[in-house]
Amino acid sequence: MAVERRGAAIEIIGLRKEYSSGPDRVVALDDITLRIAPGEFVCIVGPSGCGKSTLLRILAGLTAQTSGTIKVEATGWAVENAMVFQESGLFPWMSVEANVGFGLMTRGIPTDEAAARVEAALKLVGLTRFRRHYPH
């Protein structure tokens, strides 16, 4: 069975983020332009301090950019984007399946729909046979 790959289309044009404290100014991002097609899988890599987390925080709406534009097109999705933090955010007392479905449960997604979405996510990353296992 083929897994349908859906997702948001993202367009970033001329993104800039500056942090300033008094006379000091740090440019964290400068003139970032990026287009990501729906369902495309993208990795952002680079050394510590190069702006990866800043970019993701701006995309998630947790930090405002200094200038530039961001367009997220997520037709049919309840949430335009999500963020996975650098440290593990798993609940060790919950199964893989319960961890995957936790966000859906907190948003009040109906049980049948949540189960289908969890199943699709587990298939997408090859974890269906580990659904009853725990993170450790």
N, C-alpha and C positions, 0 to 999 in steps of 0.2 A: 504494500500500500504506500503510495507516494504521500509525502507530507507537504501540504501547501505552505509555501513561504510567503508570508505577508509581513507588512511592517510599515513604518513611517518613511516617507521621503523627506530628506533634510537638505536644505540649501543654506549655506553660510557664505556671506559676502562681506569682505573687508572687516572681519571681526577684530576688535581691539579691546584689551582690558589693561587698564593702568590702576595701580594702587598708589595712593599718595598719603604721606604722613608728614605734615608740615612742609618743609622745603624739599624733602626726599620724594622721589618718584621711581616706581618700579614698573616697567612694561612687562606684563606677564604674557600677553598675546599681541601680535602685531600683524595686521593684514592677512588674517586666516580666511581662505576661500576654499570651500569644500562642498561637493554635491554627493549625496548618498541616495541611491535608488531604493524604492520599496523592496524589502526582503534582502537587500545587500548586507553582507556581513563585513564589518570594518573593525580593524584593530588600530588603536592609537598607541604608538610606542615612542619612547624617548627617555633620556636620562632624568633623574630626579630633579624637579624644579623647572622643567621646560614648559609647563603649562597644561599638561594632559588633564589633570584634575580640575583646573580652572575652566577649561573648555567644556568638560562634562557637567560641571556645576552650572555653567551658563545655559547649556542645553536643557538641563533639568529644571531650570527656573529658580535655582537656589541662589544665584549670583547674577547681578546685572552687568551687561557689557558696557564699556565706555563708549564705543561706537561700532558701527557695522549693523548688518541685518541678519536675522535668523528666521527661517520659515520652516515649520514642521507641518507636514501634511499627513494626517493620520486618520483618514476617513474610515469610519466604521469601528474605530477603537475607542474604548472608554477612557483610555489614558494615552496621551500623545507620546510620552516617553517614561523611562524609568532609569534608575541608577543603581549599579551594583558597586558597593563600596570596597575599598582595598582590603579591609579586614573581613573575615568571615562574618556573615550576618545570619548564619543558620541557627535554628533552635535545636540543640543537641538532643532534646527529649522528644522531638517530633521526627517522623519518618521522612524520607526524601519526598514522597508524595504530598505529605502534609505541609512540608516547607515550601514546595512549589506552589501549592494552592493557598497559602496563607494570605497573600495580598488580595487574591480574589475574594476570599472569605471576608476580609476586613472591609471590602468595598460593597459587600452585600450582593455579589453576583449569585444568581440562582444556582442551586446545587448541581443540576444536570448540566448547565452551561459550564460551570467551573470544572466539573469532572472531565468534560470533553476538552477543555482548554489545557488542563493539567496533562491529560493523556497525550495531546499533540505536542506539548512542550517536552515531555519525557521521551517521546519518539524522536523528536528533533535532535536531542543530544545523546540518544542511545542509552537512556537510563531506565527503560520500562521494566527490565528484570530486577532492578534494584529499588523499585518503588516502596517496598516494605522495610528496607534497610534504614539504618540511622547514619547520620553524617560521619560519625567516627569510624 
